[in-house]
Amino acid sequence: MYNSRNGSIWISLLLIFLGVTILLGVIFPQVKVWALIWPLFILIPGIAFELSFFHRPAPLRAGLLVPGGILCTIGLLFLFLGFTDYAYMAFLWPVFILAPAVGLFQLYLFGMRIPALMIPVSILSIISAFFFMLSMSSTAPGALVFGAFLIFVGIVILSGVFRKKY
């Protein structure tokens, strides 16, 4: 049940937290305080969705894990990027494609295990992995891994083409 006193306490704490964050940003401009704080506005609701399911798990409530998985994945990505001053964004952007796959996979694991859910999970994961490898191929080690992966996939496909069918 909603209690207006509890709501007022949370709003007050949020305002104090935001005020302290703004003051710290002014006092210590070299520290990008806001870049480390704003991802929490994505991550915390995601954690709330996750906890609301795991507090009372039931297959019908597993739908809470889809937005929870998406928000947690994206929130953690932005938190990491904030700590690294967005230096790795050029390589990690495929996580945005992967985030729905994480939420849907959780729905599959903790829901009713509907096999059809694995189709979008697989498609999104493969697309994300492809673009992750493609973005990593701009570096020498990444190009080696991506090139070797493409050769491996080509050999696997060829081996299936020339395999005798009995």
C-alpha positions as CSV (number, residue, x, y, z in Angstrom):
1,M,0.0,0.0,0.0
2,Y,1.2,3.5,-0.8
3,N,2.1,5.7,2.1
4,S,2.3,9.4,1.4
5,R,4.9,9.8,4.2
6,N,7.2,7.2,2.6
7,G,6.7,8.9,-0.8
8,S,7.7,12.2,0.7
9,I,10.8,10.7,2.3
10,W,11.9,9.2,-1.1
11,I,11.3,12.5,-3.0
12,S,13.2,14.4,-0.3
13,L,16.1,12.0,-0.4
14,L,16.1,12.2,-4.2
15,L,16.2,16.0,-4.2
16,I,19.0,16.1,-1.6
17,F,21.0,13.6,-3.7
18,L,20.5,15.6,-6.9
19,G,21.5,18.8,-5.1
20,V,24.6,17.2,-3.6
21,T,25.5,15.9,-7.1
22,I,25.1,19.3,-8.7
23,L,27.3,20.9,-6.0
24,L,30.0,18.3,-6.3
25,G,30.0,18.9,-10.0
26,V,30.6,22.6,-9.4
27,I,33.2,22.2,-6.7
28,F,35.1,19.4,-8.5
29,P,34.6,20.2,-12.3
30,Q,37.3,17.7,-13.3
31,V,35.2,14.9,-12.0
32,K,32.3,14.2,-14.3
33,V,29.9,13.5,-11.4
34,W,26.7,13.7,-13.5
35,A,28.2,11.1,-16.0
36,L,28.4,8.7,-13.2
37,I,25.0,9.5,-11.6
38,W,22.5,9.7,-14.5
39,P,22.9,6.0,-15.5
40,L,21.5,5.1,-12.1
41,F,18.1,6.5,-13.3
42,I,18.1,3.7,-15.8
43,L,19.8,1.0,-13.6
44,I,17.7,1.5,-10.5
45,P,14.3,0.9,-12.2
46,G,15.8,-2.1,-13.9
47,I,16.9,-3.5,-10.6
48,A,13.4,-2.7,-9.1
49,F,11.8,-4.8,-11.9
50,E,14.2,-7.7,-11.3
51,L,13.7,-7.6,-7.5
52,S,9.9,-7.4,-7.8
53,F,10.0,-10.7,-9.7
54,F,12.6,-12.5,-7.5
55,H,10.8,-11.3,-4.4
56,R,7.8,-13.4,-5.3
57,P,8.8,-15.5,-8.4
58,A,6.0,-16.9,-10.5
59,P,5.9,-17.8,-14.2
60,L,3.2,-15.3,-14.9
61,R,5.2,-12.5,-13.3
62,A,8.3,-13.3,-15.3
63,G,7.3,-10.5,-17.8
64,L,8.8,-8.1,-15.3
65,L,12.2,-9.5,-16.2
66,V,12.0,-8.2,-19.8
67,P,12.1,-4.5,-18.9
68,G,14.4,-5.3,-16.0
69,G,16.9,-7.1,-18.2
70,I,16.8,-4.3,-20.8
71,L,17.2,-1.5,-18.3
72,C,19.9,-3.2,-16.2
73,T,21.9,-4.0,-19.3
74,I,21.7,-0.5,-20.7
75,G,22.2,1.1,-17.2
76,L,25.4,-1.0,-16.6
77,L,26.7,-0.1,-20.1
78,F,26.2,3.7,-19.4
79,L,27.7,3.4,-16.0
80,F,30.8,1.7,-17.4
81,L,31.0,4.3,-20.2
82,G,30.7,7.1,-17.6
83,F,33.6,5.7,-15.7
84,T,35.7,5.4,-18.9
85,D,34.6,8.8,-20.3
86,Y,32.8,7.1,-23.2
87,A,36.2,5.9,-24.6
88,Y,34.7,2.5,-25.6
89,M,31.4,3.6,-27.1
90,A,32.7,2.9,-30.6
91,F,33.1,-0.8,-29.6
92,L,30.3,-1.3,-27.1
93,W,27.3,0.1,-29.0
94,P,26.1,-3.4,-30.0
95,V,25.1,-3.9,-26.4
96,F,22.0,-1.8,-27.2
97,I,21.0,-4.6,-29.6
98,L,21.8,-7.3,-27.0
99,A,19.8,-5.7,-24.2
100,P,16.3,-6.9,-25.4
101,A,17.8,-10.4,-25.8
102,V,18.9,-10.3,-22.2
103,G,15.4,-9.5,-21.0
104,L,13.8,-12.0,-23.3
105,F,16.2,-14.7,-22.2
106,Q,15.4,-14.1,-18.6
107,L,11.7,-14.4,-19.5
108,Y,12.5,-17.7,-21.1
109,L,14.6,-19.0,-18.1
110,F,12.2,-18.0,-15.4
111,G,8.9,-17.9,-17.3
112,M,7.1,-20.9,-18.9
113,R,10.1,-21.9,-21.1
114,I,8.4,-21.1,-24.3
115,P,10.8,-22.3,-27.0
116,A,9.6,-19.6,-29.5
117,L,11.3,-16.9,-27.2
118,M,14.7,-18.3,-28.2
119,I,14.1,-17.2,-31.8
120,P,14.3,-13.4,-31.1
121,V,17.0,-14.1,-28.4
122,S,19.1,-15.9,-30.9
123,I,18.6,-13.4,-33.7
124,L,19.4,-10.4,-31.5
125,S,22.4,-12.1,-30.0
126,I,23.8,-13.0,-33.4
127,I,23.3,-9.5,-34.8
128,S,24.9,-8.0,-31.7
129,A,27.9,-10.4,-31.8
130,F,28.3,-9.7,-35.5
131,F,28.4,-5.9,-35.0
132,F,30.5,-6.3,-31.9
133,M,33.1,-8.2,-33.9
134,L,32.8,-5.7,-36.8
135,S,33.4,-2.8,-34.5
136,M,36.3,-4.6,-32.9
137,S,37.8,-5.3,-36.3
138,S,39.0,-1.7,-36.4
139,T,41.8,-2.7,-34.1
140,A,44.5,-5.2,-35.1
141,P,43.7,-7.9,-32.5
142,G,40.0,-7.5,-33.3
143,A,40.6,-7.8,-37.0
144,L,42.5,-11.0,-36.4
145,V,39.7,-12.5,-34.4
146,F,37.0,-11.3,-36.8
147,G,38.9,-12.6,-39.8
148,A,39.5,-16.0,-38.2
149,F,35.9,-16.2,-37.2
150,L,34.7,-15.6,-40.8
151,I,37.2,-18.2,-42.1
152,F,35.9,-20.7,-39.5
153,V,32.2,-20.1,-40.5
154,G,33.1,-20.4,-44.1
155,I,34.8,-23.8,-43.5
156,V,31.8,-25.0,-41.4
157,I,29.4,-24.1,-44.2
158,L,31.6,-25.7,-46.9
159,S,32.0,-28.9,-44.8
160,G,28.2,-29.2,-44.8
161,V,27.9,-28.6,-48.5
162,F,30.3,-31.4,-49.4
163,R,29.1,-33.9,-46.8
164,K,27.5,-37.0,-48.3
165,K,23.9,-37.5,-47.4
166,Y,22.8,-41.1,-46.8
